[in-house]
């Protein structure tokens, strides 16, 4: 992963956009990591992965005895 400072990111924005097609770029401000820029494709992959992980956790929780969405809503409606 390439690291650049904020001034370099501003001055070389087009080059940075080209670079993120192959790898994320870390932007530093005052010598500390401030942001990570990545391609839209990679972002969508990460969102899909996060969704799958959260779904897997929800399924496991329900299997272990946690009540589901419908039961939770019914309980809340009854109070």
Sine and cosine of phi, psi and omega as CSV:
sin_phi,cos_phi,sin_psi,cos_psi,sin_omega,cos_omega
0.00,0.00,0.79,-0.62,-0.02,-1.00
-0.99,0.15,0.58,-0.81,0.04,-1.00
-0.85,-0.53,0.75,-0.66,0.06,-1.00
-0.71,-0.70,0.32,-0.95,0.06,-1.00
-1.00,-0.01,0.20,-0.98,-0.09,-1.00
-0.87,0.49,-0.60,0.80,0.02,-1.00
-0.90,0.43,-0.70,0.72,0.04,-1.00
-0.88,0.47,-0.64,0.77,0.01,-1.00
-0.89,0.46,-0.67,0.75,0.00,-1.00
-0.93,0.38,-0.70,0.71,-0.07,-1.00
-0.96,0.26,-0.43,0.90,-0.07,-1.00
-0.82,-0.57,0.67,0.74,-0.10,-0.99
-0.85,0.53,-0.71,0.70,0.00,-1.00
-0.88,0.48,-0.69,0.72,0.04,-1.00
-0.89,0.45,-0.63,0.78,0.01,-1.00
-0.90,0.44,-0.66,0.75,0.04,-1.00
-0.87,0.49,-0.62,0.78,0.05,-1.00
-0.92,0.39,-0.63,0.78,-0.04,-1.00
-0.91,0.41,-0.60,0.80,-0.06,-1.00
-0.93,0.36,-0.18,0.98,0.08,-1.00
-0.94,0.34,-0.38,0.93,-0.02,-1.00
-0.94,-0.34,-0.42,0.91,0.01,-1.00
-0.27,-0.96,0.47,-0.88,0.06,-1.00
-0.90,0.44,0.42,-0.91,0.03,-1.00
-0.84,-0.54,0.78,-0.62,0.06,-1.00
-1.00,-0.02,0.75,-0.66,0.07,-1.00
-0.95,-0.31,0.80,-0.60,0.01,-1.00
-0.97,-0.25,0.56,-0.83,0.09,-1.00
-0.76,-0.65,0.82,-0.57,-0.07,-1.00
0.82,0.57,0.67,0.74,0.08,-1.00
0.89,0.46,0.40,0.92,0.08,-1.00
-0.80,-0.60,0.61,-0.79,0.04,-1.00
-0.84,0.54,0.79,-0.62,-0.07,-1.00
-0.89,-0.46,-0.61,0.79,-0.04,-1.00
-0.43,-0.91,0.36,-0.93,0.12,-0.99
-0.81,-0.58,0.81,-0.58,0.02,-1.00
-0.97,-0.26,0.76,-0.65,0.03,-1.00
-0.65,-0.76,0.26,-0.97,-0.05,-1.00
-0.92,0.38,0.40,-0.91,0.05,-1.00
-0.87,0.49,-0.61,0.79,0.01,-1.00
-0.88,0.47,-0.73,0.69,0.01,-1.00
-0.91,0.41,-0.62,0.79,0.03,-1.00
-0.87,0.49,-0.71,0.70,0.02,-1.00
-0.89,0.46,-0.61,0.80,0.05,-1.00
-0.89,0.46,-0.68,0.73,0.00,-1.00
-0.92,0.40,-0.64,0.76,0.04,-1.00
-0.90,0.44,-0.69,0.73,0.02,-1.00
-0.89,0.45,-0.65,0.76,0.03,-1.00
-0.90,0.44,-0.70,0.71,0.03,-1.00
-0.87,0.49,-0.71,0.71,0.03,-1.00
-0.86,0.51,-0.69,0.73,0.01,-1.00
-0.90,0.44,-0.69,0.72,0.00,-1.00
-0.89,0.46,-0.70,0.71,0.01,-1.00
-0.91,0.42,-0.64,0.77,0.06,-1.00
-0.89,0.45,-0.70,0.71,0.02,-1.00
-0.87,0.49,-0.65,0.76,0.04,-1.00
-0.91,0.42,-0.65,0.76,0.02,-1.00
-0.90,0.43,-0.68,0.73,0.02,-1.00
-0.89,0.46,-0.71,0.71,-0.01,-1.00
-0.89,0.45,-0.67,0.74,0.02,-1.00
-0.88,0.48,-0.67,0.74,0.00,-1.00
-0.91,0.41,-0.63,0.78,0.01,-1.00
-0.92,0.39,-0.48,0.88,-0.04,-1.00
-1.00,0.03,0.12,0.99,0.11,-0.99
0.94,-0.33,-0.05,1.00,0.10,-1.00
-0.95,0.32,0.60,-0.80,-0.03,-1.00
-0.96,0.26,0.44,-0.90,-0.04,-1.00
-0.99,0.12,-0.06,-1.00,-0.05,-1.00
-0.88,0.48,-0.74,0.67,-0.03,-1.00
-0.89,0.46,-0.70,0.72,0.01,-1.00
-0.91,0.41,-0.61,0.79,0.06,-1.00
-0.89,0.46,-0.70,0.71,-0.01,-1.00
-0.91,0.42,-0.66,0.75,0.02,-1.00
-0.89,0.45,-0.66,0.75,0.03,-1.00
-0.89,0.46,-0.71,0.70,0.00,-1.00
-0.90,0.43,-0.62,0.79,0.01,-1.00
-0.92,0.40,-0.47,0.88,-0.05,-1.00
-0.98,0.20,-0.24,0.97,0.01,-1.00
-1.00,-0.09,0.00,0.00,0.00,0.00
